[in-house]
C-alpha cells in the first residue's frame, strides 16, 4: 500500500514538473494591430513593437489588419520586418486589407480572414508604369515566398491581368473571405483567436493584446500629408494675422499651436528629428530681429531660408514637403493680399517697404516751380532742338521748344510752365 502511494506521489510530482517545464518552454501569443493608414508611423511603431515582442520569445504573432492601404514604400518595409521574424506569423484580416494592406497580409506565413472581410484593390497612386511594375514585383515575390498564387495577387494591383472565373476584365480583383479561402489566398476563416491558434496547432500560454499608444494614434493623423499641409497653412496664416495685428493675439496663438502639432506629429512619426524644429525656431528668431531693425537685410533673408529648410526637413519627403509648402504659401499670399485690400497695415511691412508719400500740398517738392516766368519774353542762347538754353531778364534757363526748331538768338515767349519745365514759342 505504501509503495502504491509513493508511485502515485512520484507520478504527480513528475506531471507537475512536466507542466512547469512545458509552460516555460511555450511563450505567449501577441496580437499586434495594423489599422488605419500605412505610413512611416506604422512602420516605426511595428519596428519597435516587434523588437520588444521578440525579446519575450513568443509562440506566435498575430497581425490584426484593417486598412485601406497607404504608402507602398512603408508597406514594403513592413513586409520585410514580418518576413525576417523567426516567430510563426499569422495575418488576421478583421474587416479589410486593401492596397498596401495586401502586401502586409500575404507577408505572414498564414492568413486568416474574418467573415465578411475583404482583400484586394491594390492599385498604386500614381498608377504609372514604373511604380506599378515595382509594386507588382513586391507582390509577386512575396506571394511566391509564401506559397500563394502570384497571378491572383498581381490581379489585385493591375487591371490588365484577367483570370477567367476569378477576376473581371479591366477591374481590380477584390476577394471576399470565402473567395480568398477558395483560391488559396487565405488559410482559414474565423474571428476567434483560440480557434485560429488551434487550427494551426500553435501551443501558447496567454494571448496578449498589444495596444497602440495614444501618441502614436495622434502621430498617424498629424503626419498624414494632407493634415501636415493643413497645419502648415494654418500656421503661416496665423503668422500673417499676427503681423497685421498689434501686440500678441489670437493669430500668434493659432500659429504656435499649428506649428507645434505639425512638428510634434512629424517628430513622433519618425519623419524628422528635433533638428528641424531648432532650425525653424532659429528662423523665427531672425525674423523677429528683422522686424525690430529697420529695412530688410541679412537676418530677414536668413530667417526665411531657415524657416523653409526646417519645414522641408520636418516632413521627411522632399516632394511632399515642396507640394505642401507651395499650397500653404499660395493660400497665405491670397489671405495677405485680402488683408491689405481690407485696409490692414503691418508695422513689419512698413519697415521693409517704403510707403511714405511726400505730397506737394504738404510742402514736399522735387524742384522749385517756375511759374513766375509764364508769359515773359526772352532770347535763345542756343538752338532749341527741342531743348536748349534761353535768357530771360539776364537769367540763363533751360527751356523746351513748343513745336519746331528755334535757332540761336531768336526772340521767344514762355507759353507754358509744367513744374520745372519752361516751354517757349518763337515770335
C-alpha positions as CSV (number, residue, x, y, z in Angstrom):
1,X,0.0,0.0,0.0
2,X,2.8,2.4,1.0
3,X,4.6,1.5,-2.2
4,X,1.5,2.4,-4.3
5,X,1.2,5.8,-2.6
6,X,4.8,6.5,-3.3
7,X,4.3,5.7,-7.0
8,X,1.2,8.0,-7.2
9,X,3.0,10.8,-5.5
10,X,6.0,10.4,-7.8
11,X,3.7,10.4,-10.8
12,X,2.0,13.6,-9.6
13,X,5.4,15.3,-9.0
14,X,6.7,14.4,-12.4
15,X,3.4,15.6,-14.1
16,X,3.7,18.9,-12.2
17,X,7.3,19.3,-13.2
18,X,6.4,18.4,-16.8
19,X,3.7,21.1,-16.7
20,X,6.0,23.7,-15.4
21,X,8.7,22.8,-17.9
22,X,6.2,22.9,-20.8
23,X,4.8,26.2,-19.7
24,X,8.3,27.7,-19.5
25,X,9.1,26.4,-23.0
26,X,5.9,27.8,-24.5
27,X,5.6,31.5,-24.9
28,X,2.7,33.9,-25.3
29,X,0.9,34.8,-28.5
30,X,0.9,38.6,-29.2
31,X,-1.8,40.3,-31.2
32,X,-0.4,43.4,-33.0
33,X,-2.9,45.8,-34.6
34,X,-2.2,47.2,-38.1
35,X,-5.0,49.7,-38.6
36,X,-5.7,52.9,-40.5
37,X,-3.3,54.4,-43.0
38,X,0.0,52.6,-43.7
39,X,2.7,55.3,-43.3
40,X,6.0,55.9,-41.6
41,X,4.4,56.0,-38.2
42,X,3.1,52.4,-38.8
43,X,6.5,51.2,-39.8
44,X,8.3,52.8,-36.8
45,X,5.6,51.5,-34.4
46,X,5.9,47.9,-35.7
47,X,9.7,48.0,-35.8
48,X,9.9,49.0,-32.1
49,X,7.0,46.7,-31.1
50,X,8.2,43.6,-32.8
51,X,11.7,44.0,-31.4
52,X,10.3,44.1,-27.9
53,X,8.0,41.1,-28.6
54,X,10.8,39.0,-30.0
55,X,12.8,39.5,-26.7
56,X,10.0,37.7,-24.9
57,X,10.3,34.5,-27.1
58,X,6.7,34.4,-28.2
59,X,4.9,31.3,-29.6
60,X,3.4,33.3,-32.4
61,X,2.4,36.8,-33.6
62,X,-1.0,37.6,-35.0
63,X,-1.2,40.8,-37.1
64,X,-4.8,42.1,-36.9
65,X,-5.2,44.0,-40.1
66,X,-7.9,46.6,-41.0
67,X,-6.6,49.1,-43.5
68,X,-7.5,50.9,-46.8
69,X,-3.7,51.0,-47.5
70,X,-1.2,53.8,-47.6
71,X,2.4,54.3,-48.7
72,X,3.8,51.4,-50.7
73,X,7.4,52.1,-49.7
74,X,6.4,51.8,-46.0
75,X,4.4,48.7,-46.8
76,X,7.5,47.1,-48.4
77,X,9.5,47.9,-45.2
78,X,6.8,46.3,-43.0
79,X,6.7,43.3,-45.3
80,X,10.5,42.8,-44.7
81,X,10.0,43.2,-40.9
82,X,7.4,40.4,-40.9
83,X,9.4,38.1,-43.2
84,X,12.5,38.5,-41.1
85,X,10.8,37.3,-37.9
86,X,11.9,34.0,-36.5
87,X,8.4,33.6,-34.8
88,X,5.4,32.0,-36.5
89,X,3.3,34.7,-38.0
90,X,-0.4,35.0,-38.8
91,X,-2.2,37.8,-40.7
92,X,-5.8,38.1,-39.5
93,X,-7.9,40.4,-41.8
94,X,-10.5,41.7,-39.4
95,X,-12.5,43.7,-41.9
96,X,-10.4,44.8,-44.9
97,X,-6.9,44.6,-46.4
98,X,-6.8,47.0,-49.3
99,X,-4.0,48.4,-51.4
100,X,-0.7,48.3,-49.3
101,X,-2.6,46.1,-46.8
102,X,-2.5,43.2,-49.3
103,X,1.3,43.1,-49.3
104,X,1.4,43.2,-45.5
105,X,-1.2,40.4,-45.2
106,X,0.5,37.9,-47.5
107,X,3.8,38.6,-45.8
108,X,2.8,36.3,-42.9
109,X,3.2,32.5,-43.0
110,X,-0.6,32.1,-42.5
111,X,-3.5,34.2,-43.5
112,X,-6.9,34.2,-41.7
113,X,-9.9,36.2,-42.6
114,X,-13.0,37.1,-40.6
115,X,-16.4,36.5,-42.0
116,X,-17.4,39.4,-44.4
117,X,-13.9,40.7,-44.6
118,X,-12.3,41.5,-48.0
119,X,-8.8,41.7,-49.5
120,X,-7.6,43.3,-52.8
121,X,-7.9,46.6,-54.7
122,X,-4.2,47.2,-54.5
123,X,-3.8,49.8,-57.2
124,X,-0.9,52.3,-56.8
125,X,-1.2,56.1,-56.8
126,X,0.3,57.4,-59.0
127,X,-0.5,54.5,-61.3
128,X,2.5,54.9,-63.6
129,X,4.1,52.0,-65.4
130,X,7.3,52.4,-63.4
131,X,5.5,52.4,-60.0
132,X,3.1,49.7,-60.9
133,X,5.9,47.4,-62.2
134,X,7.8,47.8,-59.0
135,X,4.6,47.2,-56.9
136,X,3.7,44.1,-58.8
137,X,7.2,42.7,-58.2
138,X,6.8,43.2,-54.5
139,X,3.5,41.4,-54.5
140,X,4.7,38.6,-56.8
141,X,7.9,37.9,-54.9
142,X,6.1,37.8,-51.5
143,X,3.3,35.6,-52.9
144,X,5.9,33.1,-54.3
145,X,7.7,33.1,-51.0
146,X,4.6,32.3,-49.0
147,X,3.1,29.8,-51.5
148,X,0.3,32.0,-52.7
149,X,-0.8,32.2,-56.4
150,X,1.2,35.3,-57.7
151,X,-1.1,35.9,-60.6
152,X,-4.2,36.2,-58.3
153,X,-2.2,38.6,-56.0
154,X,-1.0,40.7,-59.0
155,X,-4.6,40.9,-60.4
156,X,-5.4,42.8,-57.2
157,X,-3.0,45.6,-58.4
158,X,-3.3,45.5,-62.2
159,X,-6.5,45.8,-64.2
160,X,-4.7,44.4,-67.3
161,X,-4.5,40.9,-65.6
162,X,-7.6,38.8,-66.2
163,X,-8.1,35.4,-64.7
164,X,-11.1,33.6,-66.0
165,X,-13.6,32.7,-63.4
166,X,-11.9,34.8,-60.7
167,X,-11.5,38.4,-61.9
168,X,-13.4,40.7,-64.2
169,X,-11.9,42.3,-67.3
170,X,-10.4,45.8,-66.7
171,X,-11.2,45.7,-63.0
172,X,-9.0,45.2,-59.9
173,X,-9.5,41.9,-58.1
174,X,-11.1,42.1,-54.7
175,X,-11.9,38.8,-52.8
176,X,-14.4,38.1,-50.0
177,X,-13.2,35.8,-47.2
178,X,-14.9,32.7,-48.8
179,X,-13.3,33.5,-52.2
180,X,-9.9,34.1,-50.6
181,X,-10.1,30.7,-48.9
182,X,-11.3,29.0,-52.1
183,X,-8.4,30.4,-54.2
184,X,-5.7,29.8,-51.6
185,X,-5.1,33.5,-50.6
186,X,-6.5,32.7,-47.1
187,X,-6.0,29.5,-45.0
188,X,-8.8,29.8,-42.5
189,X,-11.9,31.8,-41.7
190,X,-12.5,32.8,-38.1
191,X,-12.6,35.7,-35.7
192,X,-11.7,33.7,-32.6
193,X,-8.0,33.8,-31.6
194,X,-8.2,30.4,-29.8
195,X,-9.8,28.7,-32.8
196,X,-7.1,30.3,-35.1
197,X,-4.2,29.0,-32.9
198,X,-5.8,25.6,-32.6
199,X,-6.2,25.4,-36.4
200,X,-2.5,26.0,-36.9
201,X,-1.5,23.7,-33.9
202,X,0.3,26.5,-32.1
203,X,0.7,26.0,-28.3
204,X,0.7,29.0,-26.1
205,X,0.4,30.3,-22.5
206,X,-1.6,33.6,-22.9
207,X,-2.9,35.8,-25.7
208,X,-1.5,39.3,-25.2
209,X,-3.3,42.2,-27.0
210,X,-0.8,44.9,-27.9
211,X,-2.4,48.4,-27.9
212,X,-1.2,51.4,-29.9
213,X,-0.2,54.2,-27.7
214,X,-2.3,57.4,-27.8
215,X,0.7,59.5,-29.1
216,X,1.2,57.1,-31.9
217,X,-2.5,57.3,-32.9
218,X,-2.2,61.1,-32.8
219,X,1.0,61.0,-34.8
220,X,-0.6,58.9,-37.5
221,X,-3.2,61.6,-38.0
222,X,-0.8,64.6,-37.8
223,X,1.9,63.0,-40.0
224,X,-0.6,62.4,-42.8
225,X,0.5,64.6,-45.8
226,X,-3.0,66.2,-46.1
227,X,-3.1,67.1,-42.4
228,X,0.5,68.4,-42.4
229,X,-0.4,70.7,-45.3
230,X,-3.4,71.9,-43.4
231,X,-1.4,72.6,-40.2
232,X,1.3,74.3,-42.2
233,X,-1.2,76.6,-43.9
234,X,-2.9,77.4,-40.6
235,X,0.5,78.2,-39.1
236,X,1.5,80.5,-41.8
237,X,-1.9,82.3,-42.0
238,X,-1.8,82.7,-38.2
239,X,1.6,84.3,-38.5
240,X,0.4,86.7,-41.1
241,X,-2.6,87.6,-39.0
242,X,-0.3,88.3,-36.1
243,X,1.9,90.5,-38.2
244,X,-1.2,92.6,-39.2
245,X,-2.4,92.7,-35.6
246,X,-0.8,95.0,-32.9
247,X,0.5,93.1,-29.9
248,X,0.4,89.4,-29.4
249,X,-3.0,87.9,-30.0
250,X,-5.1,85.1,-31.5
251,X,-3.1,84.9,-34.7
252,X,0.2,84.2,-32.9
253,X,-1.6,81.6,-30.6
254,X,-3.1,79.8,-33.5
255,X,0.3,79.8,-35.4
256,X,2.2,78.4,-32.4
257,X,-0.4,75.6,-31.9
258,X,-0.5,74.7,-35.6
259,X,3.3,74.6,-36.0
260,X,3.6,72.7,-32.7
261,X,1.3,70.0,-33.9
262,X,3.0,70.0,-37.3
263,X,6.5,69.5,-35.9
264,X,5.4,67.3,-33.0
265,X,3.4,64.9,-35.2
266,X,6.3,64.5,-37.7
267,X,8.9,64.0,-35.0
268,X,6.9,61.4,-33.2
269,X,6.1,59.7,-36.6
270,X,9.9,59.5,-37.2
271,X,9.8,61.7,-40.3
272,X,12.3,64.1,-38.7
273,X,14.4,64.9,-35.7
274,X,14.4,67.8,-33.3
275,X,16.9,69.4,-35.6
276,X,14.2,70.5,-37.9
277,X,12.3,72.3,-35.1
278,X,15.5,74.0,-33.9
279,X,16.2,75.3,-37.4
280,X,12.6,76.6,-37.7
281,X,12.7,78.4,-34.4
282,X,16.1,80.0,-35.3
283,X,14.5,81.3,-38.5
284,X,11.6,82.8,-36.4
285,X,14.1,84.5,-34.1
286,X,15.9,86.0,-37.1
287,X,12.6,87.3,-38.5
288,X,11.8,88.9,-35.1
289,X,15.2,90.6,-35.2
290,X,14.5,91.8,-38.7
291,X,11.1,93.2,-37.5
292,X,12.8,95.2,-34.8
293,X,15.6,96.6,-37.1
294,X,14.6,99.0,-39.9
295,X,14.9,97.8,-43.5
296,X,15.2,94.3,-44.8
297,X,18.6,92.6,-44.7
298,X,20.6,89.5,-43.8
299,X,18.5,88.5,-40.7
300,X,15.3,88.6,-42.7
301,X,16.7,86.6,-45.7
302,X,18.4,84.1,-43.4
303,X,15.2,83.7,-41.3
304,X,13.1,82.9,-44.4
305,X,15.6,80.4,-45.6
306,X,15.8,78.6,-42.2
307,X,12.0,78.5,-41.9
308,X,11.8,76.8,-45.3
309,X,14.6,74.4,-44.5
310,X,13.0,73.5,-41.1
311,X,9.6,72.8,-42.7
312,X,11.2,70.6,-45.5
313,X,13.3,68.6,-43.1
314,X,10.2,68.0,-40.8
315,X,8.3,66.2,-43.5
316,X,10.9,63.6,-44.4
317,X,10.0,63.6,-48.1
318,X,11.3,66.5,-50.3
319,X,8.5,66.1,-52.9
320,X,5.7,66.0,-50.2
321,X,7.3,68.9,-48.4
322,X,7.6,71.1,-51.5
323,X,4.0,70.4,-52.5
324,X,2.6,71.1,-49.0
325,X,4.8,74.3,-48.7
326,X,3.7,75.6,-52.1
327,X,0.0,75.1,-51.3
328,X,0.5,76.8,-47.9
329,X,2.4,79.8,-49.4
330,X,-0.2,80.3,-52.1
331,X,-3.1,80.3,-49.7
332,X,-1.2,82.6,-47.3
333,X,-0.3,85.0,-50.1
334,X,-4.0,85.2,-51.1
335,X,-5.1,86.0,-47.5
336,X,-2.3,88.6,-47.1
337,X,-3.5,90.4,-50.3
338,X,-7.1,90.3,-48.9
339,X,-6.0,91.8,-45.6
340,X,-4.1,94.6,-47.4
341,X,-7.1,95.3,-49.6
342,X,-9.3,95.5,-46.5
343,X,-7.1,98.2,-45.1
344,X,-5.0,96.3,-42.6
345,X,-1.5,97.7,-42.1
346,X,1.6,95.9,-40.8
347,X,4.4,97.7,-38.9
348,X,6.8,95.0,-40.1
349,X,5.9,95.6,-43.7
350,X,6.3,99.3,-43.2
351,X,9.9,98.6,-42.1
352,X,10.5,96.6,-45.3
353,X,8.6,98.6,-47.9
354,X,8.7,102.4,-48.2
355,X,5.1,103.6,-48.0
356,X,5.7,107.3,-47.1
357,X,4.2,109.8,-49.6
358,X,5.7,113.3,-49.8
359,X,2.9,115.4,-51.3
360,X,3.2,118.9,-52.9
361,X,0.3,120.3,-50.8
362,X,2.4,119.4,-47.7
363,X,5.4,121.3,-49.0
364,X,7.3,118.4,-50.4
365,X,8.6,119.4,-53.9
366,X,11.1,117.6,-56.1
367,X,12.2,121.0,-57.6
368,X,11.4,124.7,-57.3
369,X,8.4,125.6,-59.6
370,X,9.0,128.3,-62.3
371,X,5.5,129.8,-62.7
372,X,6.9,133.3,-62.4
373,X,8.3,133.0,-66.0
374,X,4.9,132.3,-67.6
375,X,4.2,135.0,-70.3
376,X,7.7,136.5,-70.2
377,X,9.8,137.2,-73.2
378,X,13.5,136.5,-73.9
379,X,16.1,135.3,-76.4
380,X,17.6,131.9,-77.2
381,X,21.3,131.5,-76.3
382,X,21.5,128.2,-78.1
383,X,19.2,126.5,-80.6
384,X,16.3,124.6,-79.2
385,X,16.1,121.0,-80.7
386,X,13.7,120.9,-78.8
387,X,15.7,121.7,-75.6
388,X,18.2,124.4,-75.2
389,X,19.2,127.5,-73.2
390,X,17.4,130.8,-73.1
391,X,17.9,134.2,-71.5
392,X,15.1,136.0,-69.6
393,X,15.8,139.2,-67.7
394,X,19.5,138.2,-67.6
395,X,19.0,134.7,-66.3
396,X,20.1,131.6,-68.2
397,X,17.4,129.0,-68.1
398,X,16.8,125.5,-69.6
399,X,13.8,125.5,-71.9
400,X,11.8,123.4,-74.4
401,X,10.5,124.4,-77.8
402,X,6.8,124.2,-78.2
403,X,6.9,122.7,-81.6
404,X,9.6,123.2,-84.3
405,X,13.2,124.0,-84.0
406,X,14.1,127.5,-82.7
407,X,17.5,128.9,-83.9
408,X,20.1,130.7,-81.7
409,X,19.4,134.5,-80.9
410,X,15.7,134.2,-81.7
411,X,13.1,136.1,-79.7
412,X,10.8,133.7,-77.7
413,X,7.9,133.9,-75.3
414,X,7.1,131.5,-72.4
415,X,3.7,129.9,-73.3
416,X,3.6,127.2,-70.6
417,X,5.2,126.1,-67.4
418,X,5.0,122.5,-66.1
419,X,6.7,122.3,-62.7
420,X,10.3,122.9,-63.5
421,X,9.9,122.8,-67.3
422,X,9.7,126.0,-69.3
423,X,8.0,125.7,-72.7
424,X,8.6,128.6,-75.2
425,X,7.4,129.7,-78.6
426,X,9.2,131.9,-81.2
427,X,7.5,135.2,-82.1
